[in-house]
């Protein structure tokens, strides 16, 4: 129920991990978290993913479409796949917000993202993402697991841990920060290790304080009594382990207790943002009710990667970017919550010299359609799902800054130039971490699995430094 459960989620299921599969020709042979050699020199060592569930409306945020605005209210002649047929319309809806060029690179962004505009010279904005599917879960699983819609796949972060191991033995290497309002759409599938041992799954911190329950020992056991008890327990465990060499389940349980003990100090220190300066708090928006919660999690994410955590992912409650209705009010609200903290994270990493080897990802699983989803009154209208073309951005860790890549058509409906799929995204990230995406293999059910399950993929070379 407390720190022990966090440690157990990280280490206990090495029961399976130590059962080494046969006939694995490439990749790590030992399922553990010791550092592994890379296939080539890495550019990145950690990643923070700010996942925006629901599908941010790119033509209102990151992908200006003058033609869409010009023909606002007219009939669209293209083919459209609707998710909500009863509210479907082919009436084009131009953006209600102004776009302007920012930074030395001149990238155009919406007025809804004023803080992202301040870091535009540090990010690579990809405007040609494509899943080919309009559904949330099907596209989320594509991004995280490599195949559209399929559950039971290992998360991208699980593959990184499997291939690279951990840089810290005091904290879990893959940590998940969820929203106080609840889990994102598709729940715990978002951080599952799938067919890999649970050793490689995400460890979730509580969304409210205390983020780890029972981190402190009971008052009468703190200090010397606890240390003596732990030393005695370790001695007994090691003596028992010596009688049963190679017993993976026993070694895993011993390791879980040891990690829990180390976390009593390391986790408390990592999660204590009170030591950050007032200027840092203000930069992340902790002085504003609208941005305090998300800003706190972004700041914690920076503190975690600073202490050796390999992968941190932030999620939002449900799918707040899923603006089927009331786009005019709903979109500014979720932008207000996330824009400043996301920008602060990039700025903070950069000023600390960490952006060179930490990747920051911002994006959702789909985008929105250029046509109106009719809700009756015009002010209540929204946009339906669109997996044919949308945007995301990346920063740091070998990503070329201050650029845009790819394009959608004149109305923002379909990616038409330099199309990037989730498999391309995965292959590119693996490359930046020093791994060949098609050579890191995992033996499962008689097959040699890769992160893309044999689906075609390519490294997006033009966005790399």
C-alpha positions as CSV (number, residue, x, y, z in Angstrom):
1,X,0.0,0.0,0.0
2,X,3.0,2.3,0.1
3,X,6.6,2.6,-1.0
4,X,6.9,-1.2,-1.0
5,X,4.1,-1.5,-3.6
6,X,5.9,1.0,-5.9
7,X,9.1,-1.0,-5.6
8,X,7.2,-4.2,-6.2
9,X,5.6,-2.9,-9.3
10,X,9.1,-2.2,-10.5
11,X,10.9,-5.4,-9.5
12,X,8.8,-8.1,-8.0
13,X,7.8,-9.8,-11.3
14,X,11.3,-10.7,-12.1
15,X,9.9,-14.2,-11.5
16,X,9.3,-14.2,-15.2
17,X,12.2,-12.0,-16.1
18,X,14.8,-14.5,-15.0
19,X,13.3,-17.3,-17.1
20,X,15.6,-16.6,-20.1
21,X,14.0,-17.4,-23.5
22,X,15.8,-19.6,-25.9
23,X,16.9,-18.8,-29.4
24,X,17.2,-15.0,-29.0
25,X,19.9,-14.1,-31.6
26,X,20.1,-10.4,-30.9
27,X,19.4,-8.0,-28.1
28,X,19.7,-8.3,-24.3
29,X,19.7,-11.9,-23.0
30,X,19.2,-11.0,-19.4
31,X,15.9,-9.4,-18.4
32,X,17.2,-7.0,-15.8
33,X,17.8,-3.3,-15.4
34,X,21.6,-3.2,-15.5
35,X,22.9,-0.7,-18.1
36,X,23.2,-2.3,-21.6
37,X,25.5,-1.4,-24.5
38,X,23.8,0.5,-27.3
39,X,24.0,-0.4,-31.0
40,X,25.6,2.9,-31.8
41,X,26.4,6.2,-30.0
42,X,23.2,7.6,-28.5
43,X,22.1,11.2,-28.6
44,X,19.4,10.9,-25.9
45,X,19.4,9.2,-22.5
46,X,16.0,10.1,-21.2
47,X,12.6,11.2,-22.5
48,X,9.6,13.1,-21.1
49,X,6.3,12.5,-23.0
50,X,3.5,15.1,-22.5
51,X,0.7,13.0,-24.0
52,X,-2.3,15.0,-25.0
53,X,-5.2,12.6,-25.1
54,X,-8.2,13.4,-27.3
55,X,-6.6,14.9,-30.4
56,X,-5.5,18.6,-30.3
57,X,-7.0,20.6,-33.1
58,X,-4.0,21.3,-35.3
59,X,-5.7,23.8,-37.6
60,X,-6.5,25.9,-34.6
61,X,-3.1,25.5,-32.9
62,X,-0.1,24.5,-34.9
63,X,-1.0,24.3,-38.6
64,X,-2.4,27.5,-40.1
65,X,-4.7,27.1,-43.1
66,X,-5.6,30.4,-44.8
67,X,-7.7,28.5,-47.4
68,X,-9.8,26.9,-44.7
69,X,-10.5,30.3,-43.3
70,X,-11.2,31.7,-46.7
71,X,-13.8,29.1,-47.5
72,X,-15.3,29.0,-44.0
73,X,-18.9,28.0,-44.1
74,X,-18.8,26.5,-47.6
75,X,-19.2,22.9,-48.6
76,X,-16.1,20.6,-48.5
77,X,-15.7,18.5,-51.7
78,X,-13.3,15.9,-50.2
79,X,-14.1,12.5,-48.8
80,X,-14.5,12.5,-45.0
81,X,-14.6,9.7,-42.5
82,X,-16.9,10.6,-39.6
83,X,-16.9,9.1,-36.1
84,X,-20.2,10.7,-35.2
85,X,-22.4,10.4,-38.3
86,X,-25.5,11.9,-36.7
87,X,-23.7,15.2,-36.1
88,X,-21.7,15.1,-39.4
89,X,-21.4,18.0,-41.6
90,X,-19.2,18.9,-44.6
91,X,-19.3,22.6,-43.9
92,X,-15.8,23.9,-43.6
93,X,-14.9,25.7,-40.4
94,X,-12.0,28.0,-40.3
95,X,-10.1,28.8,-37.2
96,X,-11.5,31.4,-34.8
97,X,-8.0,32.3,-33.6
98,X,-5.1,34.3,-35.1
99,X,-1.8,32.8,-36.2
100,X,1.5,34.7,-36.1
101,X,5.2,33.9,-36.9
102,X,7.5,33.5,-33.9
103,X,11.2,33.2,-33.1
104,X,14.1,33.4,-35.5
105,X,12.7,30.3,-37.3
106,X,9.4,32.1,-38.1
107,X,7.2,29.2,-37.2
108,X,3.5,30.1,-37.2
109,X,1.5,29.3,-34.1
110,X,-1.9,30.1,-32.8
111,X,-2.5,32.8,-30.2
112,X,-3.8,30.0,-28.0
113,X,-0.2,28.9,-27.5
114,X,1.7,32.1,-26.4
115,X,4.1,30.2,-24.2
116,X,5.0,27.5,-26.8
117,X,5.7,30.5,-29.1
118,X,8.5,31.5,-26.7
119,X,10.3,28.1,-27.3
120,X,9.6,27.8,-31.0
121,X,13.3,28.0,-31.8
122,X,13.9,25.0,-29.6
123,X,11.3,22.6,-31.0
124,X,10.7,20.6,-34.1
125,X,7.1,20.9,-35.2
126,X,5.9,17.9,-37.2
127,X,2.8,18.8,-39.2
128,X,2.4,15.5,-41.1
129,X,1.5,12.8,-38.5
130,X,-0.7,10.1,-39.7
131,X,-2.3,7.0,-38.1
132,X,-4.9,6.3,-40.8
133,X,-7.5,5.7,-38.1
134,X,-9.8,8.1,-36.5
135,X,-10.4,6.3,-33.2
136,X,-8.8,7.2,-29.9
137,X,-7.8,3.8,-28.5
138,X,-6.7,2.4,-31.9
139,X,-4.3,5.3,-32.4
140,X,-3.1,5.5,-28.8
141,X,-2.1,1.8,-29.0
142,X,-0.4,2.5,-32.4
143,X,1.7,5.2,-30.8
144,X,2.5,3.3,-27.7
145,X,2.6,-0.3,-28.9
146,X,3.4,-0.3,-32.6
147,X,0.2,-1.8,-34.0
148,X,-3.1,0.1,-34.4
149,X,-5.7,-1.0,-31.9
150,X,-3.9,-4.1,-30.5
151,X,-3.7,-4.6,-26.8
152,X,-1.0,-6.7,-25.1
153,X,1.9,-4.9,-26.8
154,X,4.9,-3.5,-25.0
155,X,5.0,0.3,-24.6
156,X,7.8,2.2,-26.3
157,X,9.3,3.0,-22.9
158,X,9.3,-0.8,-22.1
159,X,11.3,-1.4,-25.2
160,X,13.8,1.3,-24.1
161,X,14.2,-0.2,-20.7
162,X,14.6,-3.7,-22.2
163,X,17.3,-2.5,-24.6
164,X,19.1,0.0,-22.3
165,X,18.5,-0.9,-18.7
166,X,18.3,1.8,-16.0
167,X,20.6,4.6,-15.0
168,X,19.3,4.7,-11.4
169,X,19.0,1.9,-8.8
170,X,17.2,4.3,-6.4
171,X,14.1,5.1,-8.5
172,X,12.0,3.2,-11.1
173,X,13.3,3.9,-14.6
174,X,9.8,4.3,-16.2
175,X,7.4,6.6,-14.2
176,X,3.9,7.7,-15.0
177,X,2.3,10.9,-13.6
178,X,-1.5,10.8,-14.0
179,X,-4.1,13.5,-13.6
180,X,-5.9,14.0,-10.2
181,X,-9.1,13.9,-12.2
182,X,-8.6,10.3,-13.2
183,X,-6.9,8.0,-15.7
184,X,-6.7,8.9,-19.4
185,X,-8.8,7.1,-22.0
186,X,-7.6,3.5,-22.4
187,X,-6.5,3.4,-18.7
188,X,-3.6,1.4,-17.7
189,X,-3.0,0.1,-21.2
190,X,-1.2,3.4,-21.7
191,X,1.8,2.2,-19.6
192,X,1.6,-1.6,-19.9
193,X,4.6,-3.7,-20.7
194,X,2.4,-6.1,-22.6
195,X,4.1,-9.3,-23.5
196,X,7.3,-8.2,-21.7
197,X,7.8,-8.9,-18.0
198,X,6.2,-6.4,-15.6
199,X,9.7,-5.4,-14.8
200,X,9.5,-3.1,-17.8
201,X,6.0,-1.5,-17.2
202,X,5.4,2.0,-16.0
203,X,5.3,2.7,-12.3
204,X,2.5,5.1,-11.5
205,X,2.9,7.8,-8.8
206,X,-0.3,9.0,-7.1
207,X,-1.7,12.2,-8.6
208,X,-2.0,13.9,-5.2
209,X,0.2,14.3,-2.2
210,X,1.5,12.1,-0.8
211,X,2.4,10.7,-4.1
212,X,3.8,7.6,-2.5
213,X,2.0,6.3,0.6
214,X,3.8,5.2,3.7
215,X,7.1,6.5,2.5
216,X,8.2,7.0,6.1
217,X,8.5,4.1,8.6
218,X,6.3,4.3,11.7
219,X,7.8,6.8,14.3
220,X,9.0,4.1,16.7
221,X,11.0,2.3,13.9
222,X,12.6,5.3,12.3
223,X,16.3,5.9,12.3
224,X,18.6,3.3,13.9
225,X,15.9,0.6,14.6
226,X,14.8,0.6,10.9
227,X,18.4,0.5,9.7
228,X,19.1,-2.5,12.0
229,X,15.9,-4.3,11.0
230,X,16.7,-3.9,7.3
231,X,20.3,-5.0,7.7
232,X,19.1,-8.1,9.6
233,X,16.4,-8.8,7.0
234,X,19.0,-8.5,4.2
235,X,21.4,-10.8,5.9
236,X,18.6,-13.5,6.3
237,X,17.5,-13.0,2.7
238,X,21.0,-13.3,1.4
239,X,21.8,-16.4,3.4
240,X,18.6,-18.0,2.1
241,X,19.5,-16.9,-1.5
242,X,22.9,-18.6,-1.2
243,X,21.1,-21.9,-0.6
244,X,19.1,-21.5,-3.8
245,X,21.4,-20.0,-6.4
246,X,19.7,-18.8,-9.6
247,X,16.2,-18.6,-8.0
248,X,15.0,-15.5,-9.9
249,X,11.8,-15.0,-7.9
250,X,13.8,-14.9,-4.7
251,X,16.4,-12.5,-6.0
252,X,13.5,-10.3,-7.3
253,X,11.9,-10.1,-3.9
254,X,15.1,-9.3,-2.2
255,X,15.8,-6.6,-4.9
256,X,12.3,-5.1,-4.4
257,X,12.8,-4.7,-0.7
258,X,16.2,-3.1,-1.3
259,X,14.8,-0.7,-3.8
260,X,12.0,0.2,-1.4
261,X,14.5,1.0,1.3
262,X,16.6,3.2,-1.1
263,X,13.4,4.9,-2.3
264,X,12.6,6.1,1.2
265,X,15.4,8.7,0.8
266,X,15.6,9.0,-3.0
267,X,11.9,9.4,-3.8
268,X,11.3,11.8,-1.0
269,X,14.1,14.0,-2.3
270,X,13.0,13.7,-5.9
271,X,9.4,14.7,-5.3
272,X,10.2,17.6,-3.0
273,X,9.7,20.6,-5.2
274,X,9.9,23.0,-2.2
275,X,13.6,23.2,-2.7
276,X,13.1,24.8,-6.2
277,X,13.4,28.5,-6.4
278,X,10.5,30.9,-6.5
279,X,11.5,31.8,-10.1
280,X,11.2,28.2,-11.1
281,X,7.8,27.8,-9.5
282,X,6.6,30.9,-11.3
283,X,8.1,29.7,-14.6
284,X,6.0,26.5,-14.4
285,X,2.9,28.4,-13.4
286,X,2.7,27.1,-9.8
287,X,1.4,30.5,-8.7
288,X,-1.7,30.2,-11.0
289,X,-4.6,28.0,-10.2
290,X,-5.0,27.2,-14.0
291,X,-1.5,25.8,-14.4
292,X,-0.4,24.8,-10.9
293,X,-1.3,21.1,-11.1
294,X,0.1,20.4,-14.6
295,X,3.0,22.6,-13.9
296,X,3.8,20.7,-10.7
297,X,3.9,17.4,-12.6
298,X,6.1,18.9,-15.4
299,X,8.5,20.1,-12.7
300,X,8.6,16.7,-11.0
301,X,9.2,15.1,-14.4
302,X,12.3,17.3,-14.8
303,X,13.5,16.3,-11.3
304,X,13.0,12.6,-12.1
305,X,15.1,12.6,-15.3
306,X,17.7,14.7,-13.5
307,X,18.0,11.8,-11.1
308,X,18.4,9.1,-13.7
309,X,14.8,8.1,-14.6
310,X,14.8,6.9,-18.2
311,X,11.2,7.7,-19.2
312,X,8.5,9.9,-17.7
313,X,5.1,10.2,-19.2
314,X,2.4,12.7,-18.1
315,X,-1.3,12.0,-18.9
316,X,-4.5,14.0,-18.6
317,X,-7.8,13.0,-17.3
318,X,-10.0,11.3,-19.9
319,X,-9.4,13.1,-23.3
320,X,-9.7,16.8,-22.8
321,X,-8.6,17.6,-26.3
322,X,-11.6,15.7,-27.7
323,X,-13.5,18.8,-28.6
324,X,-16.6,17.5,-30.4
325,X,-18.6,20.5,-29.1
326,X,-18.0,23.9,-27.6
327,X,-14.7,24.2,-29.3
328,X,-14.6,28.0,-28.8
329,X,-14.5,27.6,-25.0
330,X,-13.1,24.1,-24.5
331,X,-9.9,24.6,-26.6
332,X,-8.7,27.7,-24.8
333,X,-9.3,26.0,-21.4
334,X,-7.0,23.0,-22.1
335,X,-4.4,25.2,-23.8
336,X,-4.3,27.4,-20.7
337,X,-3.7,24.4,-18.5
338,X,-0.8,22.9,-20.5
339,X,0.8,25.6,-22.6
340,X,2.9,27.3,-19.9
341,X,4.1,24.2,-18.1
342,X,5.1,22.5,-21.3
343,X,7.1,25.5,-22.4
344,X,8.7,25.9,-19.0
345,X,9.9,22.3,-19.1
346,X,11.8,22.9,-22.3
347,X,13.2,26.2,-21.0
348,X,14.2,24.6,-17.7
349,X,15.9,21.6,-19.3
350,X,17.8,24.0,-21.6
351,X,19.1,26.3,-19.0
352,X,20.3,23.4,-16.9
353,X,22.2,21.9,-19.9
354,X,19.9,18.9,-20.0
355,X,18.1,19.4,-23.2
356,X,21.0,18.1,-25.2
357,X,20.2,14.5,-24.1
358,X,16.6,14.6,-22.9
359,X,13.8,14.4,-25.4
360,X,10.5,16.2,-24.8
361,X,7.5,15.1,-26.7
362,X,4.1,17.0,-26.9
363,X,1.2,15.5,-28.9
364,X,-1.9,13.5,-29.0
365,X,-3.0,10.4,-30.9
366,X,-5.1,12.1,-33.6
367,X,-6.1,15.6,-34.8
368,X,-9.4,17.1,-35.8
369,X,-11.4,17.5,-39.0
370,X,-11.6,20.8,-41.0
371,X,-15.4,20.5,-41.1
372,X,-18.0,21.4,-38.5
373,X,-19.4,18.9,-36.1
374,X,-22.9,20.3,-35.8
375,X,-24.2,20.8,-32.3
376,X,-27.1,23.1,-33.2
377,X,-26.0,26.6,-32.3
378,X,-22.8,27.7,-34.1
379,X,-21.1,28.6,-30.8
380,X,-21.5,25.0,-29.6
381,X,-20.0,23.5,-32.7
382,X,-16.8,21.4,-32.5
383,X,-14.6,19.1,-34.7
384,X,-14.7,15.3,-35.1
385,X,-11.8,13.0,-35.1
386,X,-9.0,13.0,-37.7
387,X,-6.2,10.5,-37.9
388,X,-5.3,11.4,-41.5
389,X,-3.1,14.4,-40.7
390,X,-2.2,16.2,-37.5
391,X,0.7,17.8,-35.5
392,X,3.1,17.1,-32.7
393,X,6.4,18.6,-31.5
394,X,9.7,17.3,-30.2
395,X,12.6,19.0,-28.5
396,X,16.1,18.0,-27.4
397,X,18.1,14.8,-27.5
398,X,19.4,15.1,-31.0
399,X,16.2,16.7,-32.5
400,X,16.9,19.6,-34.9
401,X,15.4,22.7,-33.3
402,X,13.6,25.7,-34.8
403,X,12.0,23.8,-37.8
404,X,8.8,22.5,-39.2
405,X,8.5,19.2,-41.0
406,X,5.9,17.8,-43.3
407,X,2.6,19.3,-44.3
408,X,-1.2,18.6,-44.5
409,X,-3.3,19.6,-47.5
410,X,-4.8,23.1,-47.9
411,X,-7.6,22.4,-45.4
412,X,-5.5,20.4,-42.9
413,X,-7.4,17.2,-43.5
414,X,-4.7,14.8,-44.8
415,X,-0.9,14.6,-44.4
416,X,0.5,15.1,-47.9
417,X,4.2,15.9,-47.5
418,X,6.8,13.8,-45.6
419,X,4.2,11.7,-43.9
420,X,5.2,10.4,-40.4
421,X,3.6,7.4,-38.8
422,X,3.8,6.2,-35.2
423,X,6.1,3.5,-36.4
424,X,8.4,6.1,-37.9
425,X,8.2,8.0,-34.6
426,X,9.2,4.9,-32.7
427,X,12.1,4.0,-35.1
428,X,13.4,7.6,-34.8
429,X,13.3,7.6,-31.0
430,X,15.0,4.3,-30.8
431,X,17.7,5.6,-33.1
432,X,18.3,8.6,-30.9
433,X,18.7,6.3,-27.9
434,X,21.4,4.4,-29.7
435,X,19.2,1.4,-30.7
436,X,18.5,-0.1,-34.1
437,X,14.7,-0.5,-34.0
438,X,14.6,-3.5,-36.2
439,X,17.5,-5.4,-34.5
440,X,16.3,-5.1,-30.9
441,X,14.3,-8.4,-30.6
442,X,12.1,-10.0,-28.0
443,X,11.2,-13.6,-28.0
444,X,7.4,-14.1,-27.6
445,X,5.2,-17.0,-28.5
446,X,7.7,-18.4,-30.9
447,X,8.3,-15.1,-32.6
448,X,11.0,-12.5,-32.6
449,X,9.1,-9.3,-31.9
450,X,10.3,-5.8,-32.7
451,X,8.8,-2.6,-31.6
452,X,6.9,-2.2,-34.9
453,X,6.0,-5.9,-35.2
454,X,7.5,-6.0,-38.6
455,X,5.5,-3.1,-39.9
456,X,7.4,-0.7,-42.3
457,X,9.1,2.2,-40.6
458,X,12.0,4.6,-41.3
459,X,14.1,7.0,-39.3
460,X,13.0,10.6,-40.0
461,X,16.5,11.8,-40.7
462,X,15.7,15.4,-41.7
463,X,14.6,16.3,-38.2
464,X,17.8,15.0,-36.6
465,X,20.8,17.3,-35.8
